[in-house]
């Protein structure tokens, strides 16, 4: 399709909706940007300010490209395979489901991931005359990559997405060395890879930057 002229914000605190057809430059100010359906590989540049960038609930499955720019931004994308660059600032990034490529940029950033405990099977217990229900920890946010994780500044927070189905115990998160960095996730192989991060082989080793709730 032909090139479409970008959308521009102002130097004020704008409320903008990305139409998915053209690039968006939000400008200065603490802006709120809603990501609509993106069928044309359009890009979002939040630029200067402490911005909030969030996915539209009804269009969360598209593949978004977001640059937070300079400022302490809060970025929440949906279920597509998204590319997120936090930029310069203390950013708060949630990639959502999908296989995302994340970059916090400069300063101290926090990356959020969700897990759930889902029912697997049940076994009859003759001692209690009842069924023992078996649950499995499930990583809910795809297989993601963080390109520039800095163990001295950045943090990963793994918290429940709310789907316990009767089991509210804290998950057992695994940390191990893989080709190109460190992997954080569950025994089924789902999780996130921290590129060029080395020397960590357990959650205890990573306790300074890995937080599980």
C-alpha positions in Angstrom: 0.0 0.0 0.0 1.2 3.6 -0.5 3.1 5.5 2.2 0.7 7.2 4.6 1.7 10.4 6.4 2.5 9.9 10.1 0.3 11.1 13.0 1.8 13.6 15.3 1.0 14.6 18.9 1.8 17.9 20.6 4.1 19.1 23.4 1.2 18.7 25.8 -0.1 15.6 27.6 -2.0 14.0 24.8 -4.4 11.1 24.7 -3.8 9.3 21.4 -5.1 6.2 19.6 -2.8 4.5 17.1 -4.9 3.6 14.1 -2.5 0.9 12.9 -2.1 2.4 9.4 0.5 5.0 10.0 3.5 5.7 12.2 2.8 7.8 15.3 5.1 10.4 16.9 3.6 11.4 20.2 5.9 14.4 20.9 6.7 15.8 24.3 4.4 15.5 27.3 3.2 12.7 29.4 1.1 11.0 26.8 -1.4 8.1 26.9 -1.3 6.0 23.7 -3.7 3.2 22.9 -2.6 0.6 20.4 -5.3 -0.3 17.9 -5.2 -3.1 15.3 -1.9 -2.9 13.4 -2.0 -4.5 10.0 0.6 -2.4 8.3 3.7 -2.7 10.4 3.3 0.9 11.7 5.5 2.1 14.5 4.8 4.0 17.7 7.4 6.6 18.9 6.3 7.9 22.3 9.2 10.4 22.4 9.9 12.6 25.4 7.8 12.3 28.5 6.6 9.7 31.1 4.2 8.0 28.7 1.7 5.2 29.1 1.3 2.9 26.1 -1.3 0.2 26.3 -3.1 -2.3 24.1 -6.7 -1.9 23.0 -8.6 -4.8 24.6 -10.3 -5.8 21.4 -7.2 -5.6 19.2 -4.6 -7.3 21.4 -3.4 -9.9 18.9 -1.5 -7.7 16.5 2.3 -7.4 16.3 3.3 -4.0 17.7 6.5 -2.0 17.4 6.9 0.5 20.2 9.7 2.9 21.2 9.1 4.5 24.6 11.7 7.2 24.0 13.1 9.4 26.8 11.2 9.2 30.1 9.8 6.8 32.6 7.3 4.9 30.5 4.8 2.2 31.2 4.3 -0.1 28.3 1.8 -2.9 28.1 1.3 -4.8 24.8 -1.0 -7.7 24.0 -0.9 -11.2 22.6 1.0 -10.5 19.3 4.7 -10.9 18.7 5.7 -7.4 19.8 9.0 -5.4 19.6 9.4 -3.0 22.5 12.2 -0.6 23.2 11.9 1.2 26.5 14.4 3.9 25.7 16.1 6.3 28.1 14.4 6.1 31.5 13.2 3.8 34.2 10.6 1.9 32.3 8.0 -0.6 33.3 7.4 -3.2 30.5 4.8 -6.0 30.2 5.1 -7.8 26.9 1.9 -9.9 27.3 1.4 -13.2 25.5 3.2 -13.9 22.3 6.9 -14.2 21.5 8.2 -10.7 22.2 11.6 -9.0 21.7 12.1 -6.6 24.6 14.7 -3.9 25.3 14.6 -1.7 28.4 17.2 0.8 27.2 19.2 2.9 29.6 18.6 3.1 33.3 16.7 0.8 35.6 13.8 -1.1 34.0 11.3 -3.7 35.3 10.0 -6.5 33.1 6.7 -8.2 34.2 5.7 -11.7 33.4 2.7 -13.8 34.5 2.2 -17.4 35.4 -0.8 -19.6 36.2 -1.4 -22.9 37.8 -3.5 -25.0 35.6 -5.1 -28.4 36.3 -3.3 -31.4 34.8 -4.8 -34.5 36.3 -6.1 -36.1 39.4 -5.3 -39.3 41.4 -7.4 -41.2 43.9 -5.9 -41.2 47.4 -7.0 -44.3 49.3 -5.8 -42.8 52.6 -8.1 -39.7 52.4 -10.8 -41.3 50.2 -10.6 -38.4 47.9 -8.8 -37.2 44.8 -5.5 -35.4 44.8 -5.5 -32.7 42.1 -2.3 -32.1 40.2 -1.5 -28.6 38.9 1.3 -27.4 36.6 3.0 -24.0 36.5 2.4 -22.4 33.1 4.2 -19.4 31.8 1.5 -17.1 30.3 3.6 -14.7 28.3 5.1 -16.6 25.4 8.8 -17.2 24.7 10.4 -13.8 25.0 13.8 -12.4 24.6 15.3 -9.4 26.5 18.1 -8.0 24.5 19.8 -5.7 27.0 19.1 -6.9 30.5 21.4 -5.4 33.1 21.7 -7.4 36.3 23.0 -4.4 38.2 20.0 -2.2 37.3 17.1 -4.1 35.8 14.5 -6.5 37.4 12.2 -9.3 36.4 8.9 -9.7 38.3 6.9 -12.9 37.9 3.4 -12.9 39.4 0.2 -14.8 39.2 -2.3 -14.1 36.5 -5.0 -15.2 38.8 -5.9 -18.6 37.4 -5.1 -20.9 40.3 -7.9 -23.4 40.2 -7.3 -24.4 43.8 -3.5 -24.2 44.1 -2.0 -20.9 45.2 1.5 -22.0 46.0 4.5 -20.0 44.7 5.9 -21.5 41.4 9.2 -23.1 41.1 11.1 -20.9 38.6 14.2 -22.4 36.9 17.3 -20.4 35.9 19.9 -21.9 33.7 22.6 -21.1 31.2 21.7 -21.4 27.6 23.4 -20.5 24.3 23.7 -16.8 24.2 22.7 -16.0 27.8 20.5 -17.1 30.7 17.0 -18.6 30.5 14.4 -18.0 33.2 11.2 -20.1 33.2 9.5 -23.4 34.0 10.3 -27.0 33.5 8.1 -27.2 30.4 10.6 -25.0 28.6 8.5 -21.8 28.6 10.1 -18.6 29.7 12.4 -15.7 28.7 16.0 -15.6 27.5 18.3 -12.8 28.8 20.8 -12.3 26.0 24.4 -11.9 27.0 23.7 -12.5 30.7 26.0 -15.2 32.2 26.9 -16.9 35.5 23.4 -17.7 36.8 22.3 -21.3 37.4 19.4 -21.0 39.9 16.8 -18.7 41.2 18.8 -18.2 44.3 21.8 -17.0 42.3 19.4 -14.5 40.6 17.6 -13.3 43.7 19.0 -9.8 43.4 17.0 -9.2 40.2 14.5 -12.0 40.0 11.3 -11.5 42.1 8.5 -14.1 42.3 5.1 -13.5 43.9 
